[in-house]
Amino acid sequence: CKKHLLQYSKPEAIDSKYKCTIIEDSQCPECGSELKVEKLSSGQYYLGCSKCTWNSYLKTPGLFFPSEAKLAKEANRFGLIKGWKVCDKKLKHTTGKDICPNCFIELLKRAPATNFTTILNSFNITAEQMVRLIKTYLEEERIYGIIDSKNRMFYYISYEMRDKLVEKIQKEGIIKIPDLALMLDVNSEMALNVMYKLISKFQIKGSFSRDKSKYYTQKYITDNLIKTIKTKGRVPLVELSKSFDIPLELIKNFCINLMKTKAIKAFFAARG
C-alpha cells in the first residue's frame, strides 16, 4: 500500500482481494502501530497489528467475530479504533528478486534457532523481505516455527516435535510453560507464543493460569473439578480457583456447565 508503506505477501494480498486492510485511527495496544482487519479460515474477523505480533484473536481483549460490524463495535468499545474507516486502497504489485524456496527453508531447518544476520547474509536480502518470506512459508505450512523480531531470531520446530507436543498436552491435560521452553530450548516468552499457535491451530480448549506459567485443557479442569467436588462434597469456589490459579468467575462457569450437563449433581451455597 503506497499510503501506509505496508507490503503484503501474496497469500495476504489474495485474502484481502488486493486491497489495503489498514484501519485509519487505530492503535496497537502493545506497540502503538496501526491495526488491520484479518480473517480466520473459519470466517471470523479479528484485528492484527501491522508491525508487531499482537492480534485480538490470541491476545487480550480476545476479539473475533463473524462480521466486521460486530468487530468494529467491540473494537471501538475497547478503544482500539476510532470509527471504522478501512483504507481499501488497491495494492501495488511489486516483483522482488528470485530466491530458491527450498534453499531458504533448508537453511531455517538446519538448527533449532537461526539468527537474522545469518539468513540476511546468505541470501543478500533486507530484514523486511526475510520476515515476509518466512511468514509466507509459515502460512503455506512449508515450515513451522516462531519469528522472534525482538531478539532477531527464528526458532524452528519440526512437525514431529509439534505433534508430540500436541499429543502430550491432550494426554496429560496440563503443560508448564517453563518445561515447554526447556524442551524447545527457547525462552519462556517464545514458549508462550508457541503455545498460542498450538491452541489456535489445533483448537485446544482450556485456560492459562493467571501468571501464564501453565496451560490446562478443558477436560483436565472439568475432570479434576468433578473429582474434588465429589470427594469433598462442599468446597468454596475460591479454593477451586486457587488450586488452578485461574479466575474465580471462570471456575464458576465450569461448575455451571458441569451442572447443566449433569456431570455432577450440585448447587451453589449462598456465599459461593
Secondary structure as UniProt FT lines:
FT   TURN            2..5
FT   HELIX           10..15
FT   TURN            16..18
FT   STRAND          22..23
FT   TURN            24..25
FT   TURN            29..31
FT   STRAND          35..39
FT   TURN            41..42
FT   STRAND          45..49
FT   TURN            56..58
FT   TURN            60..61
FT   HELIX           68..77
FT   TURN            78..79
FT   HELIX           101..109
FT   STRAND          113..115
FT   HELIX           116..123
FT   HELIX           127..139
FT   TURN            140..141
FT   STRAND          145..148
FT   TURN            149..152
FT   STRAND          153..156
FT   HELIX           159..172
FT   STRAND          174..176
FT   HELIX           177..184
FT   HELIX           188..202
FT   STRAND          206..208
FT   TURN            210..211
FT   STRAND          214..217
FT   HELIX           218..232
FT   HELIX           237..244
FT   HELIX           248..260
FT   TURN            261..262
FT   TURN            270..271
//
